[in-house]
């Protein structure tokens, strides 16, 4: 599962956070990648979710929109139902980071990675450089014989050239459906008007060739009293890994 959870933006962020936890609980994922998750000097959303859901949480600060509170940082988070063998933060081109966790499954390792590429419309070259760095990391891990899943907000519609480096080493787990998996939708009341990525699928779960998805779906559509808990919808994929 991957979800950009929109930090503490909006006037309903406490209520949204409760709805986020309940949405994840209903999906019962083994791994969750979060983007724009927040951490303050005294608490962190990822730790709270880990406690509520019985999952191991990890966090890495990354380049994100700034929270109005200077004591709050936004970044990347991963939740895992499996014990983590290792956790590492990788710096990609232009300073964006990827958060990698390693889980031992039988005789192989699974690397579950999340990142959030630059969101600005005029940062196409930066996104391409970041995706190229991330693809190089994936290729290095695959060369060991390990499995790799990348889940995150790539801020690029399907077919965008920024995706090409990643799709050269990983497959898209989204299975085409009638609504095409739009995750940044104009039907979402939290979306600003005229957003350049509006009505596109920009959140992805990508996996190496040996991992074949059984199904995919969106979540986080109306769990907050009929409203979505974030300005992005979540992506869930069922991918057997053992």
N, C-alpha and C positions, 0 to 999 in steps of 0.2 A: 504494500500500500504506500502511496506517496500523496502528500498534501501540502500545499502552501497555505498556512493557517493564518496569515495576515496579522501577525503580531498582536499588539494591543490597540489597533486602530479602530475607529468607530466608537460610538457611545454605548455599545452593548458588549464590550469585549469580555467582561466577566461572564455574562450569560452565554456568549459565543463559546467561551472556553469549556463550559459545562457541556454544551452541545457537541463540541469536538470530541471530548472524552467519551460521550455516549455513542457517537457515530463510530469511533474506532472500536469500542467494545462490541457493537453489533456485528462488525465485519470479522472480528476474531482473527486478525492477521498475525502471522509469525514475525514479520518485520514491518516497521513503519518508518518511512523517510519523511521528515518535516522540514519545510523551509519557512523562513520568517517566524520561527519560534523564538520566544523572548526569554531573556535571563536578566535579573536584577542583582543587586548586591546581596540580597537576602533570600531570593527564591527563583525558581526556574520552571517554566511551563513543562519542559520535558521531564523534570524530576517528578512533578505532580502527576503527570500522565503515567509515568512508570510505576509510581506507587499505587495509583488507582487501578491500573490494568495488570499489575503483576509482571511487568516487563523491565528489562535492563535499559536505562537511559544513558545516552552520551550526547554531548553538545560541542559545537565548534562555532565561534564567532566568525562571521563572514560579511562580505560587502552586501548590505541590504539597505532599504529605505530606513532613515533614522527615526527612532521613536521620539516623541516630544519630550519625554523624560530623559535627561542626560545620564541617569544611572541605569538605564535599560539598554541592553544590547540585543540585536536580532542576529540570528544565525541559523545553523543547520542542526538538526537533531535526528537521532536514530533510536528506535525502540526495538528490542529483540526479546523473543521468548526463549532463545537459546543462550547458553553461556558464551561470552565473547572471548575468543582466544587472543585477539589484539585489536587495538583501536589506533588509527593514525590519521592525522590531518595532512593533506597534500596541498601545496600551493600551486595553482594553475597559472597560466599566462594572465597578465594584467592584475595579479594579486587575488583573484577569486580563489576560493578553496573548495576542496572536495573532502568529505568526511567518509572514511573507510572503516568498516568493521569486518573482522574475519571470524567465521564460525567453522568449527571442525565438524564435518558430517561424514562419519565412516572413515574411509581412507583419503578423502579429499577435503579441501577447504572451499567454503563459499565466501566470497567477498561481496558484501552488500554496501553499496556506495551511494551517497547523495551529494548533489550540488545544485546550485542555482546560478545560471548564466546571467550576464548583464541584461537588464530589461529595457534599456533605452533604445528607441528606434534607430538612432544614428550610431549604435555600437555593434553593427553587424560584424566588423572586422575583429572586435574584441571577443564577441561570442564565438566566432570561428576559431580564434586562437585558443580560447578556453576549451572548446570541444575537442580540438586537436590534442591539447595536453591531456585531457581526460581519456581520450582514445588511446594515447600512448601508455598511460597507466594500465588501462584494461588489457592491452596487448601484452604487457609485461607479466601481468597476473595469469593470463591465459597460457602464456608460454610455460608456466610452471605445471600446467595440467589442471589448474583450479577453475572452478565455476565463478562467474561474475554476474551480478545484477547491478545496474545503475538505475536509480529511481530519483526523479527530481523535476524541478521547474526549469525547463530549458529555454523558455521564452522564445520559441521558434515554432511556427506552424509546420505540419507535415509537408515534406517537399522542400523545406528551406535548406539552402546550401550549408548552413551552420550545422545541420544534423549529419551531413555526409561522413565526416570522420568517425562518428560514433556508430553509424549504421554499417560502416565497413567492418566493424569488429563485433557488433551486437545486433540482435534482432528486436524489432518492436513487438512487445507483448500485446498491444491493443489489437483486438479482433474486430474488423469493421462491422458497424451496426447502423441502423437507420439514421440515428442522430450523430454519427461519426465521432462521438466521444468528445464533444466540445467542453473544455474545462474552464474557459474564460469567456463566459456567456453574457450577452446583453440582457438576458432574462434575470441575471443576478442583480438584485437591487443595490449591492455594494459596489458594482462596477461603475467607474466614471464614464461619462459620455465621450464618444470619439476616441476611445482607447485604440491604439494602432493594432493591438493583438486581439481585439474584440471578436468574439464568435469563432475562435480557433481552438484547437487542441494544442496546448503548449506544455502540458505536464505528461511525463512519460515513465514507463517501466520498460527497460531494455535488458535483454538477457543473452548470454552466449548461446551458440548453436545447439549445445547439448540440452538446453533447458527449454522445453516446449510448453507454452501456456495452454491450459485447459479451458480458460474463459477469462473475460475481463468485463469490468463494469465501472460506472461512476457511483460515488457516494457523496454525502455532504450536500444534498440538494435542498432539503426542507426540514432538517432535524431540529432547528431552533425555532420552535413554535410556528412552523410553516415557512420559515426563512432559512436560507443557507447559513451555516456557521462561519463561512469565510467568503472572500471575494473570488476564490478558486473552488472548483469542485475537486474532490479527491478521485484518484484512480486506483482501482484494486484489480490485481491479476492473480489468478490461481496458477502457480508454477511449481510443479513437483521438482524438488531438489535433492531427493535422496532415493 
